[in-house]
Amino acid sequence: MGNQRPKKKQGNKKNGKKHHVYAVIVLLLAAAIIIIGGILLFYIQEIEVSGNEYCDSQEIVNCVQNDKLSDNSLYVVAKYSMGKGTVPKCLDSLKVRMKNPWTLQITVKEKAITGCVKTGTTYSYFDQSGLVVKQSSVKDAQIPVVEGVKIKSGKLYKQIRTSNQTKFNEILEACAESQKYGIYPENVTVKQQQIYMKFGNVSACLGSQVSGEQIAQIKPILKKLGDKEGILHLETYSENNTTITFEMKEISQEN
């Protein structure tokens, strides 16, 4: 009888080991099912992009899904929530959220276009820093063309380089300020180191340096001038000198 009891204990130990192995297998299978289910549930089937006008939706999608794990909506949302996601250079901001586990919603804010330069048949549109954010063969009626400076480089997502970068920086200021005050010149031209903005029959001379105070005067004066043709002289306008003159004559088209 004394020899039988240890055998029973060994049997219990073996059964216990078997139950432990079964439990581990069940847990592993459950974990695998959860993982596979999660992967399938959060597999991205649709992406909705909103807020963009000129930046291509597919370019935005490609930028968001730029690595091997980007088919998973949880991963993408987590990546952008931690500030690790890539943002196309044409955008100021990009936010990602889940509409449902298999659908992503991307909301973007594009960089504001303030002007453009033309090289050949291509218009290179730039933001207020001079970064080219769009290129097209089509001219936007509300975006001024910069003329009178030699363009050395105007590649997409690169800073525009000119023969006179200092003067071009003043043009950038003029373009940004004109949008701020809701006026849209046809072009911004440099003539004899003076910066001109053309509005139909009126050309506003801003001088060699541009200020927001000068630009702010243009819109109300244009309303008063009506169909008159000539040059609006703002080159000496400042807080200390509020003199503005209008020279009635035909505007020269020469640069």
KEMAR-836933 format. One line per 8 residues: number of its first residue (from 1); their letters; for each residue x, y, z of C-alpha. Coordinates in steps of 0.25 Angstrom, whole numbers. Last residue first. Example, Ala and Ser with C-alpha at 12.3 -4.5 7.8 and 13.67 -1.06 7.14 Angstrom:
# KEMAR-836933
2) SA) 55,-4,29 | 49,-18,31 $
//
This chain:
# KEMAR-836933
255) NEQSIEKM) 38,384,-271 | 31,390,-282 | 15,391,-282 | 15,406,-279 | 2,410,-272 | -5,421,-279 | -6,434,-271 | -12,441,-259 $
247) EFTITTNN) -2,441,-248 | -9,439,-235 | -2,444,-222 | -2,439,-208 | 4,448,-196 | 3,441,-183 | 17,444,-178 | 20,440,-164 $
239) ESYTELHL) 12,427,-163 | 18,424,-177 | 15,427,-192 | 28,430,-200 | 26,419,-210 | 11,420,-211 | 9,427,-224 | -3,422,-232 $
231) IGEKDGLK) 0,421,-246 | -10,423,-257 | -24,420,-263 | -37,424,-257 | -48,414,-258 | -53,415,-243 | -42,424,-236 | -50,424,-223 $
223) KLIPKIQA) -51,409,-222 | -36,408,-225 | -33,417,-213 | -41,409,-203 | -33,396,-208 | -19,402,-209 | -17,409,-195 | -15,396,-187 $
215) IQEGSVQS) -3,392,-197 | 5,404,-193 | 3,402,-178 | 7,387,-179 | 20,392,-184 | 29,389,-197 | 43,394,-200 | 48,399,-213 $
207) GLCASVNG) 36,408,-217 | 22,403,-215 | 17,408,-229 | 2,404,-231 | -2,402,-245 | -16,405,-249 | -24,401,-262 | -26,387,-257 $
199) FKMYIQQQ) -19,386,-244 | -4,385,-246 | 6,384,-234 | 19,392,-236 | 32,390,-229 | 43,400,-232 | 57,395,-235 | 57,401,-249 $
191) KVTVNEPY) 44,393,-251 | 40,381,-243 | 27,375,-245 | 15,369,-237 | 4,364,-246 | -11,363,-248 | -13,369,-234 | -22,363,-224 $
183) IGYKQSEA) -27,371,-212 | -33,365,-200 | -25,373,-189 | -17,360,-185 | -16,355,-199 | -9,368,-203 | 0,367,-190 | 5,353,-195 $
175) CAELIENF) 8,358,-209 | 15,370,-205 | 24,363,-194 | 28,353,-205 | 31,364,-214 | 41,370,-203 | 47,356,-202 | 49,356,-217 $
167) KTQNSTRI) 57,369,-216 | 66,363,-206 | 68,351,-215 | 72,358,-227 | 76,348,-238 | 65,339,-233 | 64,326,-225 | 50,320,-222 $
159) QKYLKGSK) 50,311,-210 | 48,296,-213 | 35,288,-212 | 34,288,-227 | 45,294,-234 | 47,309,-237 | 61,312,-239 | 69,324,-245 $
151) IKVGEVVP) 57,333,-248 | 61,346,-253 | 53,358,-247 | 44,367,-255 | 31,359,-253 | 24,352,-242 | 10,347,-246 | -1,350,-237 $
143) IQADKVSS) -11,340,-232 | -26,343,-233 | -28,339,-247 | -20,325,-245 | -12,322,-258 | -12,308,-263 | 0,301,-268 | 2,296,-253 $
135) QKVVLGSQ) 12,295,-242 | 9,295,-227 | 16,297,-214 | 28,305,-218 | 34,311,-205 | 35,326,-206 | 33,328,-191 | 19,334,-194 $
127) DFYSYTTG) 15,322,-202 | 19,319,-216 | 12,315,-229 | 21,311,-241 | 13,314,-254 | 18,306,-265 | 18,309,-280 | 32,314,-281 $
119) TKVCGTIA) 36,319,-267 | 25,327,-260 | 26,331,-246 | 14,331,-236 | 8,338,-224 | 2,337,-210 | -2,322,-209 | -7,319,-195 $
111) KEKVTIQL) -1,306,-189 | -11,295,-189 | -19,291,-177 | -22,276,-176 | -33,267,-171 | -30,252,-173 | -42,242,-169 | -38,227,-168 $
103) TWPNKMRV) -48,216,-171 | -46,201,-166 | -48,203,-151 | -58,214,-153 | -57,229,-156 | -43,228,-150 | -35,240,-149 | -23,247,-156 $
95) KLSDLCKP) -19,262,-155 | -10,269,-165 | -5,283,-164 | 2,294,-172 | 2,286,-185 | 9,287,-198 | 21,280,-192 | 14,267,-190 $
87) VTGKGMSY) 13,263,-175 | 20,250,-170 | 15,244,-157 | 23,244,-144 | 15,254,-136 | 10,244,-126 | -4,246,-131 | 1,244,-145 $
79) KAVVYLSN) 7,230,-142 | -5,226,-133 | -15,229,-144 | -6,221,-154 | -4,209,-145 | -19,208,-141 | -23,209,-156 | -14,198,-161 $
71) DSLKDNQV) -9,198,-175 | 2,207,-171 | 10,196,-165 | 19,194,-177 | 23,209,-178 | 18,222,-186 | 3,221,-184 | 1,236,-179 $
63) CNVIEQSD) 10,241,-191 | 3,232,-201 | -11,237,-196 | -6,252,-197 | -1,250,-211 | -14,243,-215 | -22,255,-210 | -14,265,-219 $
55) CYENGSVE) -10,278,-212 | -18,289,-220 | -31,290,-212 | -29,281,-199 | -38,282,-187 | -43,267,-188 | -37,254,-190 | -45,241,-188 $
47) IEQIYFLL) -37,228,-187 | -44,214,-190 | -41,199,-187 | -31,201,-176 | -29,188,-168 | -34,191,-154 | -43,179,-154 | -33,169,-161 $
39) IGGIIIIA) -21,173,-152 | -30,172,-140 | -36,159,-143 | -22,154,-146 | -17,159,-132 | -30,154,-125 | -29,140,-132 | -14,139,-129 $
31) AALLLVIV) -17,143,-114 | -28,133,-113 | -19,122,-119 | -7,126,-110 | -17,125,-98 | -22,112,-102 | -8,106,-104 | -4,111,-90 $
23) AYVHHKKG) -16,105,-84 | -14,92,-91 | 1,92,-86 | -4,95,-72 | -15,84,-73 | -4,74,-77 | 6,78,-66 | -5,76,-56 $
15) NKKNGQKK) -9,62,-62 | 6,59,-61 | 6,64,-46 | -6,56,-43 | -1,43,-49 | 12,45,-41 | 4,47,-28 | -4,34,-31 $
7) KPRQNGM) 9,27,-33 | 14,32,-19 | 2,26,-12 | 4,12,-18 | 17,8,-11 | 11,10,3 | 0,0,0 $
//
